[in-house]
Each structure stands twice: as C-alpha cells, then as structure tokens.
Amino acid sequence: MDHMILEVGLAIALIAMAGLLSARLRFSVIPFYILIGMAVGPHALELWHFDFRFIQSAPLIEFMGRIGVLFLLFYLGLEFSVGRLIKSGKSIVKGGSIYIGINFMLGLMLGWIAGYPWAEVLVIAGITTISSSAIVAKVLVDLKRTANPETEMVLGITMFEDVFLAVYISILSGLVLSNSSSFGGVLLTAAIALGFMLLVLFVGRKAVPLLNRVLNIRSNELFGLVIFSMLFLVAGFSETIHVAEAIGALLIGLVMAETDHAKRIEHLIMPFRDFFGAIFFFSFGLTIDPMALGGAIWLSLAAVLITLIGNFTAGMLAGMNAGLSVKSSLNIGFTIMGRGEFSIIMANLAKAGGLMPVLQSFAALYVLIMAILGPLLSKESKHIYTFLDKIFKFKERPKKKISTVVQD
C-alpha cells in the first residue's frame, strides 16, 4: 500500500512513453499499451532490487481500466445519434446476424477440427466470435471515422453482439458450471437485455426536452457531476441485469447526443476518455503471462486466420446488404476485428468450470494478436481496398451496368 501511488505514477509514465513511441513510428497506439503492460505485469522479471511487477496497484489499475471502457463507449455514443440507429434497425439486425453467424460457425469448426471436447469447442467459438467494444471505440475515434457511413452498422453490430453475448454466456455458464441450462432462463436473460436497450433508447429520446432543461447548468463542476452520475448509474445498472456495462455507457451516450448540450458534454469527456482509455489497454496487458503463451501458438494462429476470413466476409455481406459501398463494407470487417475483454470473460468462465488450461493461453495470445492486427488493418484499409480494387475492379462494375442500361 505504501508504494501504490508510485506504482500508478510509473504506470502512467510507461503508458506515456508507449504513446510517444507509437506516434513517432506512426503506428496504432493500442498494441504498445498492451505490450508495455505485459512487460511490467505480475509475471515480469525481478532483477536484484528492481521489481518490475505491478502487484499492489494492479486492482486499482484494473478498475481504472474499466472506467476507461465506459468513457470510450460513452464518447462514441455522443458522436452518433439514436435517430440514425433507429432508421438502420432492420439493416443492423441483418448485419449482426450475418456477423455472428459466420464467425460463430467458423469458431465451432476450429474447435471441432482441433479435436477438443464439446465444452471446450463452445468456449473457443465464444472467444473468436465477440469483438472488443473498447478497441472498436478506440479505432473509430483515433481514425476519425465516427461520421463515416459504415459507423452506424459497426455500432449496431456491437450492440447486437451484446444481446448474443447475454444469451451465450447464460447457456455456457449452465453447461460449464452446472452441466445444465434452463431454456426459459436463457430466453428471460435475452429478453431482459434486449428490452433494457430498447427502453433506454425509447425513454431517453422522449426525455430529451427534460434533459435539456436539467443540464442547463452554468457551473462546469456541477454539470460534470450530473453527467458522470448518469453515466455510472446507467452503466452500473446494466451490469446488474447481465448487459455489459460498456453497452450501458454507449446507450446513455446515444441519448445525450440528442440533447442541446452534446458538444459541451463531448468537450468535458474527451480528456477522461483519452486518459482512462489508455489505462484500460495497459491493464489488459498486465493480465497476460508471456511465458504461458507457447502452448497455444498453432491454435491461436489458426483462430487468427479464420477471424480474418470471417470478418472480411461478414463485413462485406453486412455492408452490401445495407447498401454501403465496397470500401465502407471493407471498413466494417476491419473495424470490428479486434478481440479483447469479452474473449477474456469466456476464458475465465472456462477456468472456473475446470476446462482445459490451454484455453487461457489461447485466449491471451489470440486476443493480443488481434488487438495488434485489428487496428493495423483498419488504419491501412484504404491501401488494402486499392490493392483489392486492382484485382476485382470494384469501381468498374457499376459503370458496366449503367452502360448496359443506356444501350438497351
């Protein structure tokens, strides 16, 4: 306890150094935050009197990281709007179903081909299916794509994933922890999760005039306290009914985006988003044991390959189904490619159920690779599209159709 402030100070200094290095190399900052966390985590080396392990402060840093996820998703909601989300409801359901269906089936195939028991196969499928809300938010913000045409589909798929996650965790918990699962309980959990999301969006939109009056506060201090209380209360309540706290933060952000105070809230939140968001990725790195990753290399690489295939295919199908361009559809698959907190939840569930220990190493290595690869591919999506366009001639196809109509 005596050294907790020093440890937190060192953590912030290391995060700043990682950020400066990534800026100089012009590379996504997320992998640097994760790698520096791994380097000084509980499994780091001890050299003489120098102990590089962040032990005393680890719980505090982990909690600060959770706060970072809330600010990332809340800010992302502020950049969007409930109106756009509602208008795209049908496309989002289709896109989310396509995304979950393709990636989940590929995950099941991977576990089955690798020869694992069915409980382990189901965990592997869960790990490879759900993307990281925090990484998605960070990518959209860092690359300044919050106003892009594909962003509403990206957000919609993220929310659709959370409904799937609520159902899947209920089923998996029953199978892994108690060897049984109540169908009625699963339906109830899914209904509660979906109902809560729709209720927050509906009531929030109706309450916009009231919120405009309530938030008409001159004092920045009181204004900040009111906003923070709403954010943490909604996010915290979400968690109690098995809806991810990050989705609760996204929902309240979507509601606040409809008010007249959206720009003021955005200005207030931005420094907290950047600070706590960086700590989240650092804290995630703290949980990874580099020495335990070797036993899951081939399974992790195979999972990375199927995720690349699945996300590319699902992004293209979901985007084209929604009437988006090929370039925007490509961006969908790359933006939601990162894996993180939800995959780790699945691995922890497997550990609690006494399943094969390799699942922990697999989840850590797979998430680390995808956390590096996802932002990198998103950043370079323009060059990837240009390369693919030379092969498939995406731009020429519409022109051919138009010329055929004119000739007829």
C-alpha positions in Angstrom: 0.0 0.0 0.0 3.0 2.3 0.7 4.1 2.2 -2.9 0.7 2.3 -4.7 1.0 5.9 -5.7 4.5 5.3 -7.0 3.3 2.3 -9.0 0.4 4.2 -10.5 2.8 7.1 -11.4 5.2 4.6 -13.0 2.3 3.0 -15.0 1.2 6.4 -16.3 4.8 7.3 -17.3 5.2 4.0 -19.1 1.9 4.5 -20.9 3.1 8.0 -22.0 6.4 6.5 -23.3 4.5 3.9 -25.2 2.3 6.6 -26.7 5.2 8.7 -27.7 6.9 5.7 -29.4 3.8 4.8 -31.3 3.4 8.4 -32.5 7.0 8.5 -33.7 6.5 5.2 -35.6 3.1 6.3 -36.8 1.6 3.1 -35.7 -1.6 2.3 -33.7 -1.1 3.0 -30.0 -3.2 0.1 -28.7 -0.6 -2.7 -29.2 2.0 -0.5 -27.5 -0.2 0.0 -24.4 -0.8 -3.8 -24.2 2.8 -4.8 -24.7 4.1 -2.4 -22.1 1.5 -3.8 -19.7 2.8 -7.3 -20.4 6.4 -6.2 -19.8 5.6 -5.0 -16.2 2.7 -7.3 -15.3 2.6 -9.7 -12.4 4.7 -12.2 -14.4 7.5 -9.7 -15.2 11.1 -10.3 -14.2 12.7 -9.4 -10.9 16.3 -8.1 -11.2 18.1 -7.6 -7.9 16.3 -4.9 -6.0 14.3 -3.9 -9.0 10.8 -5.4 -9.1 9.0 -4.6 -12.4 5.8 -6.3 -11.3 2.8 -4.1 -10.7 1.3 -6.1 -7.8 0.0 -3.7 -5.2 -1.6 -1.3 -7.7 -3.0 -4.0 -10.1 -6.6 -4.0 -8.8 -6.7 -0.2 -8.8 -5.3 0.0 -12.4 -7.8 -2.7 -13.5 -10.7 -0.6 -12.0 -9.4 2.5 -13.8 -9.3 0.4 -17.0 -13.0 -0.5 -16.6 -13.7 3.2 -16.3 -11.8 3.8 -19.5 -14.1 1.4 -21.4 -17.1 3.4 -20.1 -15.7 6.7 -21.3 -14.7 5.3 -24.7 -18.2 3.9 -25.4 -19.9 7.0 -23.9 -17.9 9.3 -26.2 -18.6 7.0 -29.1 -22.4 7.3 -28.4 -22.0 11.1 -28.3 -20.6 11.1 -31.8 -23.7 9.1 -33.0 -27.4 9.5 -32.6 -30.5 7.5 -31.6 -32.3 8.6 -34.7 -29.7 7.2 -37.1 -29.6 3.9 -35.2 -33.4 3.5 -35.3 -33.6 4.2 -39.0 -31.0 1.5 -39.6 -32.6 -1.1 -37.3 -33.5 -3.6 -40.0 -30.1 -3.5 -41.6 -28.4 -3.8 -38.2 -30.3 -6.9 -37.3 -29.4 -8.5 -40.6 -25.8 -7.3 -40.4 -25.4 -8.5 -36.8 -26.9 -11.9 -37.7 -24.6 -12.3 -40.6 -21.6 -11.3 -38.5 -22.4 -13.6 -35.5 -23.5 -16.5 -37.8 -20.3 -16.6 -39.9 -17.8 -16.1 -37.1 -19.5 -18.4 -34.6 -19.7 -21.3 -37.2 -16.0 -20.8 -38.0 -15.2 -20.9 -34.3 -17.1 -24.1 -33.9 -15.3 -25.7 -36.9 -11.9 -24.7 -35.5 -12.5 -26.3 -32.1 -14.0 -29.4 -33.7 -11.2 -29.9 -36.2 -8.6 -29.3 -33.4 -10.2 -32.3 -31.6 -11.3 -30.6 -28.4 -14.3 -31.8 -26.3 -17.6 -30.0 -27.0 -17.5 -27.8 -23.9 -14.1 -26.5 -25.0 -15.3 -26.1 -28.6 -18.1 -23.9 -27.4 -15.7 -21.7 -25.4 -13.4 -21.4 -28.4 -16.3 -20.3 -30.6 -17.3 -17.7 -28.0 -13.7 -16.4 -27.8 -13.4 -16.0 -31.5 -16.9 -14.5 -32.2 -17.2 -11.4 -30.0 -15.3 -8.3 -30.8 -13.9 -5.8 -28.3 -16.2 -2.7 -27.7 -13.2 -0.8 -26.3 -11.0 -1.5 -29.3 -13.8 -0.7 -31.7 -14.4 2.6 -30.0 -10.7 3.5 -29.9 -10.2 2.7 -33.6 -13.2 4.8 -34.7 -12.1 7.7 -32.6 -8.4 7.6 -33.4 -9.0 7.2 -37.2 -11.7 9.9 -37.0 -14.3 7.6 -38.6 -17.2 8.4 -36.2 -19.1 10.2 -39.0 -18.4 7.6 -41.7 -21.4 5.9 -43.4 -20.4 2.5 -42.0 -20.2 3.6 -38.4 -23.9 3.0 -37.6 -23.5 -0.6 -38.8 -20.4 -1.0 -36.7 -22.2 0.3 -33.6 -25.3 -1.8 -34.4 -23.3 -5.0 -34.7 -21.5 -4.1 -31.4 -24.9 -3.8 -29.7 -26.2 -7.0 -31.4 -23.2 -8.8 -30.2 -24.1 -7.9 -26.6 -27.5 -9.5 -26.9 -25.9 -12.6 -28.3 -23.3 -12.5 -25.5 -26.0 -12.3 -22.8 -27.7 -15.4 -24.3 -24.5 -17.3 -24.9 -23.0 -16.7 -21.5 -26.2 -17.9 -19.9 -26.1 -21.1 -22.0 -22.4 -21.7 -21.5 -22.5 -21.0 -17.8 -25.2 -23.6 -17.4 -23.2 -26.2 -19.4 -19.8 -25.5 -18.0 -20.5 -24.6 -14.4 -23.6 -26.8 -13.6 -23.8 -29.2 -16.6 -27.3 -28.0 -17.3 -29.1 -25.0 -18.8 -32.6 -23.7 -18.4 -34.1 -22.7 -21.8 -36.6 -20.5 -20.0 -33.8 -18.8 -18.1 -31.9 -18.2 -21.3 -34.9 -16.6 -23.0 -35.6 -14.4 -20.0 -31.9 -13.2 -19.9 -32.0 -12.4 -23.6 -35.4 -10.6 -23.3 -34.2 -8.5 -20.4 -31.0 -7.5 -22.2 -32.8 -6.5 -25.4 -35.7 -4.9 -23.6 -33.4 -2.8 -21.5 -31.5 -1.5 -24.6 -34.8 -0.6 -26.3 -36.2 1.0 -23.2 -33.2 3.3 -22.6 -33.2 4.4 -26.3 -37.0 5.0 -26.3 -37.3 6.7 -22.9 -34.1 8.6 -23.5 -35.4 10.1 -26.7 -38.7 11.1 -25.2 -36.9 12.7 -22.3 -34.6 14.9 -24.4 -36.6 18.1 -23.7 -36.4 17.4 -19.9 -32.7 16.6 -20.2 -32.1 19.9 -22.0 -33.6 21.8 -19.0 -31.9 19.7 -16.4 -28.5 20.1 -18.0 -28.9 23.9 -18.3 -26.2 24.3 -15.6 -23.7 27.2 -15.6 -21.2 25.6 -13.2 -18.9 23.2 -15.0 -18.3 21.4 -11.7 -22.0 20.6 -11.2 -22.5 19.9 -14.9 -19.7 17.3 -14.8 -21.1 15.7 -11.6 -24.5 15.3 -13.2 -23.2 13.8 -16.4 -20.8 11.4 -14.6 -23.6 10.3 -12.2 -25.9 9.4 -15.2 -23.0 7.6 -17.0 -22.0 5.4 -14.0 -25.6 4.8 -12.8 -26.8 3.5 -16.2 -23.6 1.5 -16.8 -23.7 0.0 -13.4 -27.3 -0.9 -13.5 -26.7 -2.5 -16.9 -24.2 -4.9 -15.4 -26.7 -6.0 -12.7 -29.1 -7.3 -15.4 -26.4 -9.0 -17.5 -26.0 -6.3 -20.1 -22.3 -5.3 -20.5 -21.6 -2.1 -18.6 -19.8 -0.8 -21.8 -23.1 -1.1 -23.7 -24.9 0.8 -20.9 -22.3 3.6 -21.4 -22.9 3.6 -25.2 -26.7 3.8 -24.7 -26.5 6.8 -22.4 -24.1 8.4 -24.9 -26.6 7.9 -27.7 -29.3 9.6 -25.6 -27.0 12.6 -24.7 -26.2 13.1 -28.3 -29.8 14.1 -28.9 -29.6 17.0 -26.4 -28.6 20.6 -27.0 -25.6 20.1 -24.7 -23.9 17.3 -26.7 -20.9 19.4 -27.7 -20.3 20.6 -24.1 -20.5 17.0 -22.8 -18.1 15.9 -25.5 -15.6 18.6 -24.5 -15.9 17.6 -20.9 -15.5 13.8 -21.6 -12.6 13.9 -24.0 -9.6 14.2 -21.6 -11.1 11.4 -19.4 -11.7 9.2 -22.5 -8.0 9.5 -23.5 -6.5 9.0 -20.0 -8.6 6.2 -18.7 -8.8 4.5 -22.2 -5.1 4.2 -22.3 -5.1 2.7 -18.8 -7.6 0.1 -20.0 -5.3 -1.4 -22.6 -2.3 -1.2 -20.2 -4.3 -3.1 -17.6 -5.3 -5.7 -20.1 -1.6 -6.3 -20.8 -1.0 -6.8 -17.1 -3.2 -9.8 -17.2 -1.2 -11.7 -19.9 1.6 -14.1 -18.8 4.1 -14.1 -21.7 5.6 -17.4 -20.5 2.3 -19.2 -20.8 1.6 -18.4 -24.4 3.8 -21.0 -26.1 1.4 -24.0 -25.8 -1.4 -22.3 -27.8 0.6 -20.9 -30.8 -0.9 -23.1 -33.6 -4.4 -22.9 -32.3 -4.1 -19.1 -31.9 -2.7 -18.7 -35.4 -5.5 -20.8 -36.9 -8.0 -18.7 -35.0 -6.5 -15.5 -36.4 -6.8 -16.9 -39.9 -10.4 -17.8 -39.6 -11.2 -14.4 -37.9 -9.6 -12.6 -40.9 -11.7 -14.7 -43.3 -14.9 -14.4 -41.2 -14.6 -10.7 -40.6 -13.8 -9.9 -44.2 -16.7 -12.0 -45.5 -19.2 -10.8 -42.8 -18.2 -7.1 -43.2 -18.7 -7.3 -47.0 -22.0 -9.1 -46.8 -23.4 -6.9 -44.0 -22.3 -3.7 -45.7 -23.5 -4.6 -49.2 -26.8 -5.7 -47.7 -27.2 -2.3 -46.1 -26.4 -0.6 -49.4 -22.9 0.6 -48.5 -20.0 0.8 -50.9 -17.4 -1.9 -51.1 -14.9 0.4 -49.3 -17.3 1.0 -46.4 -18.1 -2.7 -46.2 -14.4 -3.5 -46.0 -14.1 -1.0 -43.2 -16.8 -2.8 -41.2 -15.0 -6.0 -41.1 -11.7 -4.5 -40.2 -13.1 -2.1 -37.5 -14.8 -4.8 -35.5 -11.9 -7.3 -35.9 -10.2 -6.6 -32.5 -10.8 -9.0 -29.7 -10.5 -8.2 -26.0 -12.5 -8.1 -22.8 -15.3 -10.4 -23.9 -12.9 -13.1 -25.1 -11.1 -12.9 -21.7 -14.5 -13.3 -20.0 -15.1 -16.5 -21.9 -11.6 -17.9 -21.0 -12.2 -17.0 -17.3 -15.5 -18.9 -17.5 -13.7 -22.0 -18.8 -11.2 -21.7 -16.0 -14.0 -21.5 -13.4 -15.6 -24.6 -14.9 -12.3 -26.6 -14.8 -11.9 -26.9 -18.5 -8.5 -27.4 -20.3 -5.9 -24.9 -19.1 -4.8 -24.3 -22.7 -7.9 -22.1 -23.2 -6.4 -19.4 -21.0 -3.2 -19.3 -23.0 -5.1 -19.5 -26.3 -7.3 -16.6 -25.3 -4.4 -14.4 -24.2 -2.3 -15.0 -27.3 -5.2 -14.7 -29.7 -6.5 -11.5 -28.2 -3.0 -10.0 -28.2 -2.5 -10.8 -31.9 -6.0 -9.5 -32.9 -5.6 -6.4 -30.7 -2.5 -5.6 -32.8 -3.8 -6.8 -36.2 -7.3 -5.2 -36.0 -6.2 -1.6 -35.6 -3.4 -2.0 -38.1 -5.7 -3.3 -40.8 -8.2 -0.6 -40.0 -5.6 2.1 -40.4 -4.4 0.6 -43.7 -7.8 -0.2 -45.1 -7.5 2.4 -47.8 -4.4 0.7 -49.2 -5.9 -2.7 -48.8 -9.0 -1.6 -50.8 -6.8 -0.1 -53.5 -4.9 -3.4 -53.8 -8.1 -5.4 -54.0 -9.7 -3.0 -56.4 -6.8 -3.7 -58.9 -7.7 -7.4 -58.8 -11.6 -7.3 -58.6 -12.2 -3.9 -60.3 -14.8 -2.7 -57.8 -15.1 0.7 -59.4 -15.7 -0.6 -62.9 -18.7 -2.8 -62.1 -21.3 -0.1 -61.6 -20.2 1.6 -64.7 -20.8 -1.5 -66.8 -24.3 -1.9 -65.5 -25.1 1.8 -66.3 -23.7 1.5 -69.9 -25.8 -1.7 -70.5 -29.0 0.1 -69.5 -28.2 3.1 -71.8 -27.5 0.7 -74.8 -30.8 -1.0 -74.2 
